[in-house]
Amino acid sequence: MVAVAAGSSEVDGPLAVRERLEAFADEVLGEAVNRPVQLVNGGVYLRGLIEQGPRKSLEPMVARLGDEADYESLQNFLAVSTWDPALVVRAVAERVAPVIDVQAWVLDDTGFPKDGKHSPGVKRQYSGTLGKIGNCQIGVSVHAVGAKGTVLLGWALYLPEEWCEDPERRRRAKIPAEVGFQTKPELGVDLIERAAGWKIAKAPLLGDQAYGDNTVLRERLHDSDLQYVLSVGAETKVFTPETTFTVPEHQGGAGPPYSRPRPDREPVAIAELIADLPQEEFQTVTFRDGPDAKPATSRFCFLRVRAANRAKKRTPWPPREEWLIAEWPEGHERPSDYWISNLPADSEPEQLARLARLRWKIELDYKQLKGELGLDHYEGRSYLGWYHHTALVTAAHGFLTLERQNPNHPRSA
């Protein structure tokens, strides 16, 4: 039975929590599964993820659940059954997002340490989770972050090129033929564009430098009318606010006249631009990242610039204006972070600073998803199984988020 917090009332004890979990499972799994046994197995698996226990892989969960769980049936449900995990993630998002006051979406990735070489996508690669190169899978995820909690909006398993080009490994992991190589930013923006079509509140996308430095990702987001505040590297080049763009006069001779405006100066690295600014360009900003959060204060500058990386054929020219945000804490020798944002020109400094600094909440998500809900405990070697497991972990996480909204509902653990 689902465990509950100590001191819970008889009225809202373990039986009530279980009833709510069963109703939630029916709601978020109902459209995705196509057989009654799948709905039963989905509910059982959710209970296994939420119940207390150090390991959330299939065998120890079945042992804890006892007669309610059949190992072979659950294994088939995870690794073989053709129910759509994306429908589960969507149902969870549309159920949970409206109650958490969504403030931002966050794009990130996390490592799944693995032994051996047969789990889909596994190889020796850098993982921020490990802080080094290790044998692992990488999962790309999108999260909605709100004042009252978070909810997952999507998962994608990164498949290195060596996996995509190996027919035997693909066959063993049951990787669909239509799945080809995509970079992490490409996987991420696909997830974002998919979630943008759901019945949930859109919000500015946040992401670290690995995503912010990707100009294709930024362009796809902007072209899809999606806002972003993305970290970028110090060497990113921009045209300064003083730059003007004019079409040169045609000097005669052969060739058509000029049609594209040209800048009157070269772009500069943002670290150089910020370092040369007068002190009056910086301001101390105080902001909160939640209704109960303590105020945070730091020193920022906010400039309207044009990213130089748009100076390519078949892109609009001159480049559109964007915000360059730099944080330079008092007493530090250099700025600590830089961001590029396509938020409107009249955005308030407090909003820009708060969004720039809000991405840290994603680490709390990963901590709960892995520490409590067994996100990285899946031991199967099925590509579809990985997606099924992450979708069900998403559902378990969504249920716990809803439980926290009602003080009369003790939190499951």
Legacy VTK file of the C-alpha trace (Angstrom):
# vtk DataFile Version 3.0
C-alpha trace
ASCII
DATASET POLYDATA
POINTS 413 float
0.000 0.000 0.000
1.149 3.565 -0.633
2.972 4.956 2.386
1.923 8.306 3.829
3.366 10.874 6.154
3.376 10.244 9.883
0.468 11.787 11.760
-2.012 11.556 8.876
-5.624 11.325 9.852
-7.787 8.255 9.568
-9.964 10.202 7.134
-7.059 10.778 4.763
-4.845 7.819 5.475
-3.199 5.202 3.227
-6.482 4.012 1.724
-7.467 7.536 0.644
-4.038 8.136 -0.916
-4.279 4.864 -2.803
-7.738 5.732 -4.094
-6.488 9.085 -5.370
-3.490 7.419 -7.009
-5.716 4.861 -8.745
-8.005 7.622 -10.027
-4.994 9.613 -11.234
-3.559 6.543 -12.991
-6.843 5.929 -14.793
-6.923 9.577 -15.870
-3.392 9.892 -17.257
-3.052 6.371 -18.677
-6.533 5.970 -20.093
-5.884 7.477 -23.523
-2.452 5.893 -23.960
-3.161 2.228 -23.233
-5.376 0.030 -25.355
-6.072 -2.970 -23.101
-7.433 -3.292 -19.529
-4.384 -5.283 -18.397
-2.143 -2.379 -19.420
-4.170 0.009 -17.272
-3.841 -2.353 -14.312
-0.101 -2.757 -14.836
0.330 1.000 -15.166
-1.362 1.587 -11.826
0.708 -1.135 -10.166
3.943 0.301 -11.571
3.042 3.780 -10.314
2.494 2.393 -6.813
5.855 0.670 -6.997
7.582 3.927 -7.947
5.921 5.928 -5.189
6.214 3.415 -2.348
9.233 3.544 -0.100
12.167 1.425 -1.189
15.824 1.945 -2.089
15.588 0.516 -5.594
12.855 1.163 -8.169
13.912 -1.312 -10.842
11.350 -3.946 -11.721
12.487 -6.958 -9.666
12.701 -5.261 -6.236
9.459 -3.362 -6.888
7.632 -6.611 -7.643
9.046 -8.133 -4.472
7.706 -5.234 -2.396
4.294 -5.239 -4.099
3.763 -8.938 -3.476
0.800 -10.718 -5.054
-0.493 -7.539 -6.686
2.367 -7.545 -9.217
3.204 -10.141 -11.867
6.805 -9.816 -13.031
6.314 -11.197 -16.554
3.235 -9.083 -17.192
4.913 -5.904 -15.942
8.056 -6.599 -17.958
5.976 -7.007 -21.105
4.068 -3.820 -20.247
7.328 -1.878 -20.025
9.473 -3.299 -22.789
7.098 -4.663 -25.437
3.579 -3.205 -25.226
2.944 -0.530 -27.822
1.182 2.074 -25.678
2.256 5.651 -26.373
4.350 7.205 -23.556
4.005 10.696 -25.057
0.255 10.585 -24.407
0.925 9.859 -20.728
3.358 12.789 -20.435
0.835 15.074 -22.131
-2.006 13.960 -19.858
0.136 14.558 -16.769
1.243 17.988 -18.007
-2.300 19.109 -18.828
-3.506 17.906 -15.422
-0.693 19.386 -13.297
0.467 22.561 -15.101
-2.714 24.578 -14.415
-2.299 24.223 -10.629
1.383 25.181 -10.256
1.372 28.723 -11.720
3.891 28.071 -14.508
6.622 30.734 -14.743
9.149 29.156 -17.115
10.016 26.071 -19.095
13.467 24.572 -18.646
15.444 22.483 -21.133
18.220 20.314 -19.723
19.725 16.841 -19.841
20.845 14.303 -17.269
22.997 11.194 -17.186
21.935 7.621 -16.416
25.058 5.694 -15.284
25.145 2.186 -16.749
27.263 -0.942 -16.660
27.934 -2.721 -19.931
27.208 -1.555 -23.458
23.788 -2.936 -24.388
21.364 -0.348 -22.956
20.217 1.878 -25.843
22.383 4.960 -26.280
24.957 3.960 -23.675
28.599 4.876 -24.260
31.474 6.611 -22.527
30.437 10.253 -22.771
30.424 13.369 -20.656
27.657 13.574 -18.087
26.949 16.614 -15.964
25.442 14.219 -13.429
28.773 12.447 -13.062
30.795 15.605 -13.593
33.092 13.653 -15.894
33.177 11.181 -18.775
31.561 7.895 -17.810
29.567 4.984 -19.166
26.029 6.311 -19.318
22.896 7.163 -21.246
21.859 10.803 -21.669
18.226 11.842 -21.405
17.039 15.254 -22.613
14.071 16.676 -20.723
11.782 19.709 -20.655
10.146 20.868 -17.424
7.532 23.479 -16.561
8.623 25.355 -13.442
5.969 27.078 -11.372
5.553 28.907 -8.105
3.865 25.825 -6.617
5.923 23.018 -8.145
7.117 21.545 -11.413
5.906 19.097 -14.036
7.727 17.231 -16.798
6.847 18.116 -20.394
8.887 15.533 -22.256
11.769 13.078 -22.451
14.089 12.103 -25.301
16.879 9.536 -25.240
20.061 10.769 -26.915
21.407 8.172 -29.356
25.059 8.754 -30.345
25.894 8.401 -34.029
27.668 5.093 -33.457
24.397 3.667 -32.159
22.340 5.039 -35.033
24.736 3.536 -37.589
24.925 0.044 -36.043
22.090 -2.196 -37.373
22.766 -4.991 -34.884
22.666 -2.759 -31.825
19.515 -1.118 -33.137
17.885 -4.518 -33.625
18.730 -5.725 -30.121
17.450 -2.530 -28.497
14.368 -2.476 -30.752
15.092 1.066 -31.965
12.460 2.016 -34.580
13.701 2.389 -38.153
12.505 5.993 -38.370
14.688 7.086 -35.434
17.881 8.727 -36.684
20.685 10.726 -35.161
19.744 14.031 -33.528
21.837 16.320 -31.378
20.667 17.135 -27.872
19.494 20.634 -28.918
17.545 19.101 -31.812
15.895 16.614 -29.465
15.125 19.403 -27.034
13.519 21.771 -29.487
11.366 18.924 -30.845
10.068 18.319 -27.315
9.414 22.032 -26.811
7.517 22.437 -30.075
5.434 19.364 -29.243
4.526 20.660 -25.774
3.694 24.087 -27.222
0.678 22.458 -28.888
-0.768 21.166 -25.615
-3.365 22.773 -23.341
-0.794 24.236 -20.968
0.548 27.730 -20.353
3.512 28.675 -22.502
6.379 30.366 -20.704
9.907 31.575 -21.498
12.342 28.731 -22.051
15.484 28.566 -19.929
18.573 26.492 -20.692
22.287 26.279 -20.058
25.090 27.235 -22.424
25.010 23.899 -24.256
21.584 24.931 -25.559
21.925 28.724 -25.577
25.003 28.648 -27.796
23.048 26.695 -30.416
21.850 29.327 -32.873
19.587 26.914 -34.752
17.701 26.165 -31.538
17.269 29.873 -30.799
15.998 30.539 -34.311
13.514 27.664 -34.203
12.156 28.898 -30.891
11.794 32.463 -32.126
10.196 31.364 -35.393
7.691 29.334 -33.315
6.806 32.473 -31.278
8.399 30.983 -28.165
10.318 33.201 -25.767
13.638 32.238 -24.196
16.301 33.323 -21.716
19.291 31.118 -22.521
22.809 31.039 -21.110
25.572 31.767 -23.619
29.341 31.658 -23.527
31.622 34.633 -23.011
32.940 34.337 -26.582
29.517 34.719 -28.202
29.744 37.692 -30.558
27.183 40.456 -30.852
26.833 43.794 -32.578
26.901 46.556 -29.976
23.902 48.847 -29.411
25.647 51.642 -31.350
25.978 49.556 -34.522
24.069 50.869 -37.540
23.209 48.907 -40.655
23.016 50.581 -44.044
22.930 49.438 -47.646
26.166 50.563 -49.356
25.843 52.753 -52.405
26.447 50.945 -55.670
29.695 52.173 -57.193
28.808 51.141 -60.735
30.471 48.483 -62.805
29.398 44.863 -63.160
27.123 43.073 -60.760
23.761 43.854 -59.181
23.401 46.653 -56.629
23.764 45.855 -52.941
20.548 44.796 -51.228
21.678 43.688 -47.767
22.475 46.278 -45.083
25.986 46.116 -43.713
27.124 46.960 -40.174
29.371 49.941 -39.618
31.591 47.941 -37.242
32.645 44.407 -36.449
30.876 42.322 -33.783
32.595 41.801 -30.421
32.656 39.011 -27.853
30.162 39.719 -25.095
32.861 39.375 -22.408
34.784 42.194 -24.085
31.665 44.306 -24.493
30.625 43.948 -20.846
34.156 44.549 -19.519
34.315 47.911 -21.312
30.976 49.211 -20.039
30.909 52.162 -17.624
29.735 51.348 -14.105
26.492 53.284 -14.554
25.317 50.602 -17.007
25.025 48.183 -14.080
22.162 48.137 -11.632
21.368 46.231 -8.462
18.244 44.139 -8.940
16.195 42.428 -6.246
13.844 39.639 -7.273
12.064 36.513 -6.001
11.809 33.154 -7.737
8.706 32.060 -5.851
5.981 33.447 -3.578
7.690 32.123 -0.430
11.284 32.598 -1.570
13.599 35.061 0.103
14.519 38.085 -2.028
17.727 37.671 -4.028
19.898 40.645 -4.943
22.695 40.915 -7.482
24.206 43.337 -10.004
23.164 43.112 -13.655
23.343 44.988 -16.904
20.757 44.754 -19.665
21.645 45.746 -23.232
19.803 45.574 -26.520
22.161 43.879 -29.006
22.063 41.896 -32.238
23.582 38.426 -32.290
26.291 38.228 -34.945
25.641 34.584 -35.707
22.583 35.522 -37.770
24.843 37.042 -40.436
24.370 34.089 -42.761
22.652 33.525 -46.044
18.907 32.923 -45.960
18.520 34.550 -42.525
16.839 37.904 -41.855
19.255 40.794 -42.016
20.021 42.934 -40.170
19.725 40.644 -37.150
16.816 41.206 -34.800
17.424 42.913 -31.483
17.641 40.794 -28.346
18.480 41.263 -24.699
22.016 40.629 -23.544
21.918 40.054 -19.788
25.099 39.909 -17.737
25.403 39.279 -14.017
28.463 40.780 -12.341
28.172 40.283 -8.581
29.651 42.970 -6.383
33.267 42.230 -5.500
33.826 39.692 -8.306
36.637 40.189 -10.806
34.466 39.340 -13.792
30.843 38.591 -14.686
29.522 35.244 -13.510
26.965 34.562 -16.270
25.638 35.806 -19.606
22.250 35.244 -21.226
20.564 36.031 -24.553
16.806 36.618 -24.553
14.112 37.443 -27.099
11.719 38.821 -24.480
10.087 42.130 -25.471
12.128 45.330 -25.377
9.944 46.729 -22.576
10.590 43.778 -20.218
11.359 44.843 -16.659
14.850 44.205 -15.219
13.352 42.228 -12.323
11.617 39.851 -14.749
14.762 39.331 -16.818
16.943 38.750 -13.755
14.454 36.371 -12.144
14.107 34.251 -15.268
17.852 34.194 -15.849
18.391 32.816 -12.370
15.380 30.462 -12.209
16.936 27.471 -13.959
18.479 26.109 -10.735
15.105 24.605 -9.795
15.676 21.875 -12.361
18.287 20.325 -10.090
15.632 19.803 -7.415
13.533 18.006 -10.028
16.317 15.629 -10.971
17.092 15.014 -7.302
13.536 13.891 -6.594
13.125 12.006 -9.864
16.251 9.977 -9.178
16.349 9.891 -5.396
12.703 9.096 -4.696
11.174 7.838 -7.915
13.879 5.709 -9.530
14.274 7.663 -12.761
17.690 6.123 -13.425
16.888 2.650 -12.066
15.481 1.130 -15.259
17.602 -1.902 -16.119
15.974 -3.019 -19.351
17.623 -2.866 -22.770
14.571 -1.783 -24.734
14.419 1.641 -26.378
10.650 1.740 -25.916
11.052 0.496 -22.346
13.177 3.540 -21.488
10.427 5.841 -22.754
7.743 3.864 -20.902
9.693 4.036 -17.645
10.378 7.784 -17.895
6.720 8.454 -18.736
5.574 6.536 -15.662
8.136 8.317 -13.484
6.715 11.563 -14.888
3.241 10.427 -13.817
4.453 9.526 -10.309
6.147 12.919 -10.011
2.980 14.660 -11.208
0.859 12.833 -8.635
3.162 13.893 -5.801
3.066 17.489 -7.047
-0.732 17.454 -6.889
-0.663 15.921 -3.414
1.396 18.838 -2.133
-1.209 21.361 -3.293
-3.792 20.239 -0.724
-2.685 20.529 2.913
-5.282 17.897 3.857
-3.549 15.334 1.638
-0.438 13.943 3.331
2.443 13.588 0.923
3.132 10.088 -0.373
6.718 8.911 -0.005
LINES 1 414
413 0 1 2 3 4 5 6 7 8 9 10 11 12 13 14 15 16 17 18 19 20 21 22 23 24 25 26 27 28 29 30 31 32 33 34 35 36 37 38 39 40 41 42 43 44 45 46 47 48 49 50 51 52 53 54 55 56 57 58 59 60 61 62 63 64 65 66 67 68 69 70 71 72 73 74 75 76 77 78 79 80 81 82 83 84 85 86 87 88 89 90 91 92 93 94 95 96 97 98 99 100 101 102 103 104 105 106 107 108 109 110 111 112 113 114 115 116 117 118 119 120 121 122 123 124 125 126 127 128 129 130 131 132 133 134 135 136 137 138 139 140 141 142 143 144 145 146 147 148 149 150 151 152 153 154 155 156 157 158 159 160 161 162 163 164 165 166 167 168 169 170 171 172 173 174 175 176 177 178 179 180 181 182 183 184 185 186 187 188 189 190 191 192 193 194 195 196 197 198 199 200 201 202 203 204 205 206 207 208 209 210 211 212 213 214 215 216 217 218 219 220 221 222 223 224 225 226 227 228 229 230 231 232 233 234 235 236 237 238 239 240 241 242 243 244 245 246 247 248 249 250 251 252 253 254 255 256 257 258 259 260 261 262 263 264 265 266 267 268 269 270 271 272 273 274 275 276 277 278 279 280 281 282 283 284 285 286 287 288 289 290 291 292 293 294 295 296 297 298 299 300 301 302 303 304 305 306 307 308 309 310 311 312 313 314 315 316 317 318 319 320 321 322 323 324 325 326 327 328 329 330 331 332 333 334 335 336 337 338 339 340 341 342 343 344 345 346 347 348 349 350 351 352 353 354 355 356 357 358 359 360 361 362 363 364 365 366 367 368 369 370 371 372 373 374 375 376 377 378 379 380 381 382 383 384 385 386 387 388 389 390 391 392 393 394 395 396 397 398 399 400 401 402 403 404 405 406 407 408 409 410 411 412
